[in-house]
C-alpha cells in the first residue's frame, strides 16, 4: 500500500499573498517540501459555494480572479493546472451524491496558495464545492467518505480561515480578544480531536459567533477533520492573526503509520 497522504488546512488570507513573499508564503513552500508529492489535489475552498455538492470537471480549469480592487499584477496571474477525470471518477465512486460542474475553475483560495506550493502547476487539481444546504455534521460526514482518496496519492487540500470577520477588520492594531480566544479554542480542540465541539462551533460562545460570522471560511476545516482519523498527528504553522480578525492558522494532519 502507498503511504497515506496527509491533509492540509490552510488559512489563505489576502489574494496579495500570490504576488508577495512573506512568512505565510514561505511556510506554504516549506510544507510542500515536507510532504510527499501528490498525484492530484482535491481542494475544498471557502470561495466555491453551490446549492449542491459538485466537483469541477474541466480538463483545463480557468484561473478565477474572484476579488476586487487589487493591483493589475494580481489579475495577470494564471495557474494553468489541469483537471483530472480520474479523480472526479474516484470522488463520484466514494460519494454518489456529488455532481459535476464544468463552469467553475480554480478560485483564489486555491491558486494563491498552490502557486507558492507547486509553482509549476504540474499537479492536477479538482475542487469540491461547499454545499450551502448541508449542515456542519453533513459536511463532516461527506468528508469521511473521501478518506480513501488519501490511500491513492491524493492530497485533500482545505483552504479558508478559522477566524474570518472582514466586517470588523482593521489595518493595524492587535487582534481582537474574541478572535484570539476562538483561534486558541480551535487549536485546543483540533489537538484533542474533539471534532464534535468544532462541528457544533456555535455552542462555543460569542467569540465563535464573531469569528465565524459567515461559515464558508470555517467549513473547510470541518472537511479536514472529517477526512482524517483521530489518531493522526497534528501540527500547526502560520498561527498569526492579521487585520485583527483573520486567522492565518494552518494545520497539517499526518498518518504516521501510513
C-alpha positions in Angstrom: 0.0 0.0 0.0 1.2 3.5 -0.8 1.9 5.9 2.0 -1.3 7.7 3.1 -1.2 11.3 2.0 -1.6 14.0 4.7 -4.5 16.5 4.8 -3.9 20.2 4.8 -6.0 23.1 6.2 -4.5 26.4 5.0 -5.5 29.8 6.1 -5.2 31.6 2.8 -5.8 35.3 3.8 -5.4 38.0 1.2 -5.1 37.3 -2.5 -2.0 39.5 -2.4 -0.1 36.5 -0.9 0.1 35.3 -4.5 2.4 38.1 -5.6 4.1 38.7 -2.2 6.8 36.9 -0.3 6.2 36.8 3.4 6.2 34.4 6.4 2.9 32.8 5.1 4.0 32.1 1.6 7.4 30.8 2.9 5.6 28.3 5.2 3.4 27.1 2.3 6.5 26.5 0.2 8.2 24.7 3.1 5.2 22.4 3.8 5.1 21.4 0.1 8.7 20.2 0.5 7.9 18.3 3.7 5.0 16.2 2.5 5.0 13.6 -0.3 4.3 14.9 -3.8 0.6 14.3 -4.6 -0.6 12.6 -7.7 -3.5 15.0 -7.7 -5.2 17.5 -5.4 -8.8 17.6 -4.2 -9.4 21.2 -2.9 -12.2 22.4 -0.7 -12.3 26.2 -0.8 -14.3 28.8 1.0 -14.8 30.5 -2.3 -16.6 27.7 -4.1 -20.2 27.6 -2.8 -23.2 26.0 -4.6 -26.6 24.7 -3.8 -25.3 21.2 -4.2 -22.1 19.1 -3.8 -20.2 19.2 -7.1 -16.7 18.7 -8.4 -15.0 20.7 -11.2 -14.9 18.6 -14.3 -12.9 20.9 -16.6 -9.9 19.4 -18.4 -8.2 22.8 -18.1 -9.8 24.8 -15.3 -9.7 28.6 -15.7 -7.9 30.8 -13.1 -10.7 32.7 -11.3 -9.9 36.2 -10.0 -12.8 36.4 -7.6 -11.8 39.6 -5.8 -12.0 43.4 -6.4 -9.8 46.4 -6.1 -6.3 44.8 -6.3 -3.3 45.6 -8.4 -3.3 44.6 -12.1 -0.3 42.4 -11.4 -2.6 40.1 -9.4 -5.2 39.9 -12.1 -2.5 38.9 -14.6 -1.7 35.8 -12.5 -2.6 32.5 -14.1 -2.4 29.0 -12.6 -2.6 26.7 -15.5 -3.0 23.3 -13.9 -5.0 20.5 -15.4 -8.2 18.9 -14.1 -8.5 15.2 -13.6 -11.1 12.9 -14.9 -9.6 10.1 -12.9 -10.0 12.0 -9.7 -13.6 13.1 -10.3 -14.5 9.5 -11.0 -12.9 8.4 -7.7 -14.9 11.1 -5.8 -18.1 10.0 -7.5 -17.5 6.4 -6.6 -17.0 7.3 -3.0 -19.8 9.9 -2.7 -22.7 9.2 -5.1 -24.4 12.5 -4.2 -21.6 14.5 -5.8 -22.4 16.1 -9.2 -20.1 17.6 -11.9 -19.6 21.3 -12.7 -17.8 22.3 -15.9 -18.3 26.1 -15.3 -16.2 26.8 -12.2 -12.4 26.8 -12.3 -9.7 27.3 -9.7 -10.5 30.2 -7.3 -8.1 32.4 -5.4 -8.4 30.4 -2.2 -6.8 27.6 -4.0 -4.4 29.0 -6.6 -3.0 31.8 -4.5 -1.6 29.1 -2.1 -0.8 26.4 -4.7 1.1 28.9 -6.8 3.6 29.0 -3.9 3.5 25.3 -3.1 3.6 24.0 -6.6 4.5 26.9 -8.8 4.9 24.8 -12.0 1.1 24.0 -11.8 2.0 20.4 -12.8 -0.3 18.6 -10.4 -3.9 18.1 -11.5 -6.4 20.0 -9.3 -10.2 19.3 -8.8 -12.3 21.5 -6.5 -15.2 20.1 -4.4 -18.0 22.7 -3.7 -19.3 23.7 -0.3 -22.9 22.8 -0.5 -24.9 25.6 1.3 -27.7 23.2 2.0 -25.7 20.8 4.2 -25.3 21.1 8.0 -21.9 21.1 9.6 -22.4 17.4 10.5 -23.3 16.6 6.9 -20.1 18.3 5.7 -18.2 16.2 8.2 -19.9 13.0 7.1 -19.2 13.8 3.4 -15.5 14.3 4.2 -15.4 10.9 5.9 -16.3 9.3 2.6 -13.3 10.9 0.9 -10.7 9.4 3.2 -9.8 6.6 0.8 -8.5 9.1 -1.7 -5.5 9.6 0.5 -4.5 6.0 0.1 -4.2 6.7 -3.7 -1.8 9.6 -3.5 -4.4 12.3 -3.4 -3.8 15.4 -1.3 -7.0 16.7 0.3 -6.4 20.5 0.5 -8.8 22.6 2.5 -8.5 26.3 2.4 -10.3 29.0 4.3 -9.7 30.8 7.6 -10.6 29.7 11.1 -11.4 33.3 12.1 -12.8 35.4 9.3 -14.7 38.5 10.0 -13.9 41.2 7.4 -16.7 43.4 8.6 -14.6 44.1 11.7 -11.2 44.0 10.1 -8.8 46.9 10.8 -5.4 47.6 9.2 -3.4 47.9 12.3 -3.6 47.0 16.0 -3.6 43.8 18.0 -6.1 41.0 17.3 -9.5 41.3 18.9 -9.7 39.3 22.1 -12.6 37.2 20.7 -10.5 36.4 17.6 -7.5 35.2 19.6 -9.8 33.3 22.0 -11.6 31.4 19.3 -8.4 30.7 17.4 -6.9 29.2 20.5 -10.0 27.1 21.2 -9.8 25.7 17.7 -6.1 24.8 18.3 -7.1 23.1 21.6 -10.0 21.1 20.2 -8.1 20.1 17.0 -5.2 18.9 19.1 -7.6 16.9 21.3 -9.5 15.8 18.3 -12.7 16.8 19.9 -14.4 17.0 16.5 -17.9 17.3 17.8 -17.0 20.6 19.6 -15.8 22.0 16.3 -18.7 20.7 14.3 -21.0 22.4 16.8 -18.9 25.6 17.0 -22.0 27.8 17.7 -22.0 26.3 21.2 -18.5 27.6 21.9 -19.7 31.1 22.9 -19.8 34.6 21.5 -16.2 34.6 20.3 -17.1 31.7 18.0 -20.1 33.6 16.5 -18.0 36.7 15.9 -15.2 34.6 14.4 -17.4 32.5 12.1 -19.8 35.3 11.1 -20.2 33.6 7.7 -19.4 29.9 7.8 -17.9 29.4 4.4 -14.3 30.1 5.6 -14.7 27.8 8.5 -16.3 24.8 6.7 -13.1 23.7 5.0 -11.7 22.9 8.5 -14.6 20.6 9.0 -13.6 18.8 5.8 -10.1 18.5 7.0 -11.3 16.9 10.3 -13.7 14.6 8.6 -11.1 13.3 6.1 -8.6 12.4 8.9 -8.6 9.9 11.7 -8.4 11.0 15.3 -5.1 9.1 16.0 -3.3 11.1 13.3 -0.6 13.6 14.3 -1.5 17.3 14.2 0.9 20.2 13.7 0.3 23.9 13.3 2.0 26.6 11.3 1.1 30.2 10.3 -0.5 30.9 13.6 -0.7 34.7 13.2 -3.9 36.7 13.2 -3.9 39.5 10.6 -6.2 42.5 10.1 -7.2 41.9 13.8 -9.9 39.4 12.7 -8.5 36.9 10.2 -6.6 33.9 11.4 -3.8 32.6 9.1 -3.7 29.3 11.1 -2.6 26.3 9.0 -2.8 22.7 10.1 -1.1 19.6 8.8 -2.7 16.2 9.6 -0.5 13.2 9.1 -0.9 9.4 9.5 2.5 8.5 10.9 1.6 4.8 10.5 0.6 5.1 6.8 
